[in-house]
Amino acid sequence: MKLAEIINIMEKHYPLSIQEEWDKCGLQIGDKNQDIDKIMISLNADNDTLQEAIDQHCQLLITHHPFLLDSIDNIDKDNFMGQFIYKAIENHIAVYSSHTALDNVSMNQWLIEELDVDDIKKGDTSGITRIATLKHAMNQDEFIQYVQDIYHIKHLKYAGQVQKVSTVAICGGSGADFMHEFYGKADAYLTGDSKYRHAKNAFDHHILLVDINHHSENIMVHKLKELLDKEVDCEIIEGSSPDYYHYI
């Protein structure tokens, strides 16, 4: 397939028009006329991920987090951004990213569907978050353990205190600033990259804040592969996408 055909499929599902104003979704590096036989999907756009795509003989790397989100002052092969650009071009690998465009459609839907819930709805005015009702209510300790098991999280932090969790809201990535939308609406709010002030707010407003880490967005690797496998006539593989953090 031509790269342009794959881009059209991606943007049918995740149009660039719905990305956040500050974001840099879309084609990062590449020639739309390039032939693509093999694709790797990964959470992050970094040099290790790009090398993995090279080692797997891919011609296209699709990532969630965009390479071009950081500003580029020059293309210097001695810095990591220059290395990435040189390496991609020299190895004929196109790079495409769908970040908040995908977030606005699928990310939090995928995340909340992992829980045993009913009545999934958009949770806030932007439409990016989700809220749902657990089929079986749990006490706080049961729910925290359940979240760890479902999302395969060895270490997490939480704040606030509730007797029972019945209604759950979620926003993957750095979504802690959406928590105020759920005061009085949800018993628990799941997100990543929470700060101390968010913990205080959870305590003050009687909501359980569970920080499931930014890397929980790695769910998109498998889910996006499932979606594209139905429409793209190429081999698609999943990148390893390790967490940048180490936990002790």
C-alpha positions as a Markdown table, in Angstrom:
| # | Residue | x | y | z |
|---|---|---|---|---|
| 1 | Met | 0.0 | 0.0 | 0.0 |
| 2 | Lys | 1.0 | 3.6 | -0.5 |
| 3 | Leu | 1.7 | 5.6 | 2.6 |
| 4 | Ala | -1.0 | 8.1 | 1.5 |
| 5 | Glu | -3.6 | 5.3 | 1.6 |
| 6 | Ile | -2.7 | 4.4 | 5.2 |
| 7 | Ile | -2.8 | 8.0 | 6.2 |
| 8 | Asn | -6.3 | 8.3 | 4.8 |
| 9 | Ile | -7.4 | 5.4 | 6.8 |
| 10 | Met | -5.9 | 6.8 | 10.0 |
| 11 | Glu | -7.4 | 10.2 | 9.4 |
| 12 | Lys | -10.8 | 8.7 | 8.6 |
| 13 | His | -10.9 | 7.4 | 12.2 |
| 14 | Tyr | -8.8 | 10.2 | 13.8 |
| 15 | Pro | -9.1 | 13.4 | 11.7 |
| 16 | Leu | -6.4 | 16.0 | 12.3 |
| 17 | Ser | -9.1 | 18.6 | 12.8 |
| 18 | Ile | -10.0 | 17.2 | 16.2 |
| 19 | Gln | -6.5 | 17.4 | 17.7 |
| 20 | Glu | -5.8 | 19.9 | 20.4 |
| 21 | Glu | -4.5 | 23.3 | 19.2 |
| 22 | Trp | -1.0 | 22.7 | 20.7 |
| 23 | Asp | -0.6 | 19.2 | 19.3 |
| 24 | Lys | 1.4 | 18.0 | 16.3 |
| 25 | Cys | -0.5 | 14.9 | 15.0 |
| 26 | Gly | -0.1 | 13.6 | 11.4 |
| 27 | Leu | 2.9 | 12.7 | 9.2 |
| 28 | Gln | 6.1 | 13.5 | 11.0 |
| 29 | Ile | 8.6 | 12.2 | 8.5 |
| 30 | Gly | 8.1 | 10.5 | 5.1 |
| 31 | Asp | 7.0 | 10.4 | 1.5 |
| 32 | Lys | 3.3 | 9.8 | 0.9 |
| 33 | Asn | 4.1 | 8.0 | -2.3 |
| 34 | Gln | 6.3 | 5.4 | -0.5 |
| 35 | Asp | 5.2 | 1.8 | -0.7 |
| 36 | Ile | 4.5 | 0.3 | 2.7 |
| 37 | Asp | 4.6 | -3.5 | 3.4 |
| 38 | Lys | 5.2 | -3.6 | 7.1 |
| 39 | Ile | 4.1 | -1.3 | 10.0 |
| 40 | Met | 5.1 | -1.1 | 13.6 |
| 41 | Ile | 2.8 | 0.6 | 16.2 |
| 42 | Ser | 4.4 | 2.0 | 19.3 |
| 43 | Leu | 3.4 | 4.4 | 22.1 |
| 44 | Asn | 6.5 | 6.6 | 21.9 |
| 45 | Ala | 8.6 | 8.2 | 19.1 |
| 46 | Asp | 12.2 | 7.9 | 20.3 |
| 47 | Asn | 15.4 | 6.5 | 18.9 |
| 48 | Asp | 15.1 | 3.1 | 20.6 |
| 49 | Thr | 11.6 | 2.7 | 19.1 |
| 50 | Leu | 12.8 | 3.8 | 15.7 |
| 51 | Gln | 15.7 | 1.3 | 15.9 |
| 52 | Glu | 13.3 | -1.5 | 16.8 |
| 53 | Ala | 11.3 | -0.6 | 13.6 |
| 54 | Ile | 14.5 | -0.8 | 11.6 |
| 55 | Asp | 15.4 | -4.1 | 13.1 |
| 56 | Gln | 12.0 | -5.5 | 12.3 |
| 57 | His | 12.3 | -4.3 | 8.6 |
| 58 | Cys | 9.3 | -1.9 | 8.8 |
| 59 | Gln | 8.7 | 1.0 | 6.4 |
| 60 | Leu | 6.3 | 2.9 | 8.7 |
| 61 | Leu | 6.3 | 3.6 | 12.4 |
| 62 | Ile | 2.9 | 4.8 | 13.8 |
| 63 | Thr | 3.2 | 6.2 | 17.3 |
| 64 | His | 0.8 | 7.8 | 19.8 |
| 65 | His | 3.1 | 10.5 | 21.2 |
| 66 | Pro | 4.4 | 12.7 | 18.3 |
| 67 | Phe | 8.1 | 13.1 | 17.6 |
| 68 | Leu | 7.5 | 16.7 | 16.5 |
| 69 | Leu | 5.9 | 17.7 | 19.8 |
| 70 | Asp | 9.3 | 19.1 | 20.9 |
| 71 | Ser | 10.5 | 22.1 | 19.0 |
| 72 | Ile | 13.4 | 21.7 | 16.5 |
| 73 | Asp | 16.0 | 24.4 | 16.4 |
| 74 | Asn | 18.2 | 22.6 | 13.9 |
| 75 | Ile | 18.8 | 19.1 | 12.5 |
| 76 | Asp | 22.0 | 18.2 | 14.2 |
| 77 | Lys | 23.0 | 14.6 | 14.0 |
| 78 | Asp | 24.7 | 15.0 | 17.4 |
| 79 | Asn | 21.4 | 15.5 | 19.3 |
| 80 | Phe | 18.6 | 13.0 | 19.7 |
| 81 | Met | 16.2 | 14.8 | 17.4 |
| 82 | Gly | 18.7 | 15.1 | 14.6 |
| 83 | Gln | 19.6 | 11.4 | 15.1 |
| 84 | Phe | 16.0 | 10.4 | 14.8 |
| 85 | Ile | 15.4 | 12.4 | 11.6 |
| 86 | Tyr | 18.6 | 11.1 | 10.0 |
| 87 | Lys | 18.0 | 7.5 | 11.0 |
| 88 | Ala | 14.4 | 7.6 | 9.7 |
| 89 | Ile | 15.3 | 9.1 | 6.4 |
| 90 | Glu | 18.4 | 6.9 | 5.9 |
| 91 | Asn | 16.4 | 3.8 | 6.6 |
| 92 | His | 13.4 | 4.9 | 4.5 |
| 93 | Ile | 11.0 | 4.7 | 7.5 |
| 94 | Ala | 8.0 | 7.0 | 7.5 |
| 95 | Val | 6.8 | 8.2 | 10.9 |
| 96 | Tyr | 3.1 | 9.1 | 11.6 |
| 97 | Ser | 1.6 | 10.1 | 15.0 |
| 98 | Ser | -2.0 | 10.3 | 16.2 |
| 99 | His | -2.0 | 11.8 | 19.7 |
| 100 | Thr | -4.9 | 13.9 | 20.9 |
| 101 | Ala | -6.8 | 13.1 | 17.7 |
| 102 | Leu | -6.8 | 9.5 | 18.9 |
| 103 | Asp | -7.4 | 10.6 | 22.5 |
| 104 | Asn | -10.5 | 12.4 | 21.5 |
| 105 | Val | -12.1 | 9.3 | 19.9 |
| 106 | Ser | -10.7 | 6.1 | 21.3 |
| 107 | Met | -8.1 | 6.2 | 24.1 |
| 108 | Asn | -10.4 | 6.6 | 27.1 |
| 109 | Gln | -13.1 | 4.4 | 25.5 |
| 110 | Trp | -10.5 | 1.6 | 25.2 |
| 111 | Leu | -9.3 | 2.2 | 28.8 |
| 112 | Ile | -12.7 | 2.2 | 30.4 |
| 113 | Glu | -13.9 | -0.8 | 28.4 |
| 114 | Glu | -11.1 | -2.8 | 30.2 |
| 115 | Leu | -13.2 | -2.5 | 33.4 |
| 116 | Asp | -16.3 | -4.4 | 34.0 |
| 117 | Val | -18.7 | -1.5 | 33.5 |
| 118 | Asp | -22.1 | -0.5 | 32.1 |
| 119 | Asp | -23.4 | 2.8 | 30.7 |
| 120 | Ile | -20.2 | 4.3 | 29.3 |
| 121 | Lys | -20.6 | 8.0 | 28.5 |
| 122 | Lys | -18.5 | 11.0 | 27.6 |
| 123 | Gly | -17.5 | 12.5 | 31.0 |
| 124 | Asp | -16.8 | 16.2 | 30.4 |
| 125 | Thr | -17.6 | 19.1 | 28.1 |
| 126 | Ser | -14.6 | 18.4 | 25.8 |
| 127 | Gly | -15.7 | 14.8 | 25.2 |
| 128 | Ile | -12.3 | 13.4 | 25.8 |
| 129 | Thr | -12.9 | 11.6 | 29.2 |
| 130 | Arg | -15.3 | 8.7 | 29.9 |
| 131 | Ile | -17.5 | 7.9 | 32.9 |
| 132 | Ala | -19.2 | 4.5 | 33.6 |
| 133 | Thr | -20.8 | 2.4 | 36.3 |
| 134 | Leu | -19.2 | -0.7 | 37.7 |
| 135 | Lys | -21.3 | -3.8 | 37.3 |
| 136 | His | -20.3 | -4.7 | 40.8 |
| 137 | Ala | -19.5 | -2.0 | 43.3 |
| 138 | Met | -16.4 | -2.4 | 45.4 |
| 139 | Asn | -14.8 | -1.0 | 48.5 |
| 140 | Gln | -11.8 | 1.2 | 48.1 |
| 141 | Asp | -9.1 | -1.5 | 48.7 |
| 142 | Glu | -10.8 | -4.0 | 46.4 |
| 143 | Phe | -11.1 | -1.4 | 43.6 |
| 144 | Ile | -7.4 | -0.3 | 43.9 |
| 145 | Gln | -6.3 | -4.0 | 43.6 |
| 146 | Tyr | -8.7 | -4.5 | 40.7 |
| 147 | Val | -7.3 | -1.5 | 38.8 |
| 148 | Gln | -3.8 | -2.8 | 39.4 |
| 149 | Asp | -4.7 | -6.2 | 38.0 |
| 150 | Ile | -6.7 | -4.9 | 35.0 |
| 151 | Tyr | -4.0 | -2.5 | 33.8 |
| 152 | His | -1.1 | -4.6 | 34.9 |
| 153 | Ile | 0.4 | -1.9 | 37.2 |
| 154 | Lys | 2.9 | -3.1 | 39.8 |
| 155 | His | 3.1 | 0.3 | 41.5 |
| 156 | Leu | 0.6 | 3.1 | 41.7 |
| 157 | Lys | -0.3 | 6.0 | 43.9 |
| 158 | Tyr | -3.8 | 7.1 | 45.0 |
| 159 | Ala | -5.3 | 9.8 | 47.1 |
| 160 | Gly | -8.7 | 10.5 | 48.8 |
| 161 | Gln | -11.0 | 8.2 | 50.7 |
| 162 | Val | -14.3 | 6.7 | 49.8 |
| 163 | Gln | -16.3 | 3.9 | 51.3 |
| 164 | Lys | -17.6 | 2.5 | 48.0 |
| 165 | Val | -16.7 | 2.8 | 44.3 |
| 166 | Ser | -19.6 | 2.5 | 42.0 |
| 167 | Thr | -19.1 | 5.2 | 39.4 |
| 168 | Val | -15.7 | 5.5 | 37.7 |
| 169 | Ala | -14.3 | 8.2 | 35.4 |
| 170 | Ile | -11.1 | 8.0 | 33.4 |
| 171 | Cys | -8.6 | 10.0 | 31.3 |
| 172 | Gly | -5.3 | 8.4 | 30.2 |
| 173 | Gly | -2.1 | 10.3 | 30.0 |
| 174 | Ser | -1.9 | 13.7 | 31.8 |
| 175 | Gly | -5.5 | 14.1 | 32.6 |
| 176 | Ala | -5.5 | 15.0 | 36.2 |
| 177 | Asp | -6.7 | 18.6 | 35.5 |
| 178 | Phe | -10.1 | 17.1 | 34.3 |
| 179 | Met | -10.8 | 15.7 | 37.8 |
| 180 | His | -12.8 | 18.7 | 38.9 |
| 181 | Glu | -15.4 | 17.8 | 36.2 |
| 182 | Phe | -16.3 | 14.7 | 38.3 |
| 183 | Tyr | -16.7 | 16.1 | 41.8 |
| 184 | Gly | -20.1 | 14.7 | 43.0 |
| 185 | Lys | -20.4 | 12.7 | 39.8 |
| 186 | Ala | -17.9 | 9.9 | 40.2 |
| 187 | Asp | -16.6 | 7.9 | 43.2 |
| 188 | Ala | -13.2 | 7.3 | 41.5 |
| 189 | Tyr | -11.1 | 9.1 | 38.9 |
| 190 | Leu | -8.3 | 7.3 | 37.0 |
| 191 | Thr | -5.6 | 9.2 | 35.2 |
| 192 | Gly | -1.8 | 9.6 | 35.0 |
| 193 | Asp | 0.8 | 12.2 | 35.9 |
| 194 | Ser | -1.1 | 13.5 | 39.0 |
| 195 | Lys | 0.5 | 16.1 | 41.2 |
| 196 | Tyr | 0.4 | 16.9 | 44.9 |
| 197 | Arg | -2.3 | 19.6 | 44.4 |
| 198 | His | -4.5 | 16.9 | 42.7 |
| 199 | Ala | -4.1 | 14.7 | 45.7 |
| 200 | Lys | -5.3 | 17.5 | 48.0 |
| 201 | Asn | -8.3 | 18.2 | 45.7 |
| 202 | Ala | -9.2 | 14.5 | 45.8 |
| 203 | Phe | -9.1 | 14.6 | 49.6 |
| 204 | Asp | -11.0 | 17.8 | 49.9 |
| 205 | His | -13.8 | 16.8 | 47.4 |
| 206 | His | -14.2 | 13.2 | 48.6 |
| 207 | Ile | -13.2 | 11.4 | 45.4 |
| 208 | Leu | -10.7 | 8.6 | 45.0 |
| 209 | Leu | -7.9 | 9.7 | 42.7 |
| 210 | Val | -5.9 | 6.7 | 41.3 |
| 211 | Asp | -2.8 | 7.5 | 39.3 |
| 212 | Ile | -2.5 | 4.7 | 36.7 |
| 213 | Asn | 0.7 | 6.2 | 35.2 |
| 214 | His | 1.0 | 7.8 | 31.8 |
| 215 | His | 2.2 | 4.5 | 30.3 |
| 216 | Ser | -1.2 | 3.0 | 30.7 |
| 217 | Glu | -1.9 | 4.6 | 27.3 |
| 218 | Asn | 0.2 | 1.7 | 25.9 |
| 219 | Ile | -3.2 | 0.0 | 25.4 |
| 220 | Met | -3.4 | 1.9 | 22.1 |
| 221 | Val | -0.7 | -0.3 | 20.5 |
| 222 | His | -2.8 | -3.5 | 20.6 |
| 223 | Lys | -6.1 | -1.7 | 20.0 |
| 224 | Leu | -4.9 | 0.3 | 17.0 |
| 225 | Lys | -3.4 | -2.8 | 15.5 |
| 226 | Glu | -6.8 | -4.5 | 15.8 |
| 227 | Leu | -8.5 | -1.6 | 14.1 |
| 228 | Leu | -5.9 | -1.3 | 11.2 |
| 229 | Asp | -5.7 | -5.1 | 10.6 |
| 230 | Lys | -9.3 | -4.8 | 9.3 |
| 231 | Glu | -8.5 | -2.1 | 6.8 |
| 232 | Val | -4.8 | -2.1 | 5.9 |
| 233 | Asp | -3.3 | -4.6 | 3.5 |
| 234 | Cys | 0.1 | -4.7 | 5.3 |
| 235 | Glu | 1.8 | -6.7 | 8.0 |
| 236 | Ile | 1.4 | -4.9 | 11.3 |
| 237 | Ile | 3.4 | -5.6 | 14.4 |
| 238 | Glu | 3.4 | -4.2 | 18.0 |
| 239 | Gly | 6.4 | -2.3 | 19.3 |
| 240 | Ser | 7.7 | -3.0 | 22.8 |
| 241 | Ser | 7.0 | 0.5 | 24.1 |
| 242 | Pro | 8.6 | 0.2 | 27.5 |
| 243 | Asp | 7.8 | 2.7 | 30.3 |
| 244 | Tyr | 10.4 | 5.4 | 30.7 |
| 245 | Tyr | 10.1 | 5.2 | 34.5 |
| 246 | His | 11.6 | 2.4 | 36.6 |
| 247 | Tyr | 9.8 | 1.6 | 39.9 |
| 248 | Ile | 11.3 | 0.2 | 43.0 |
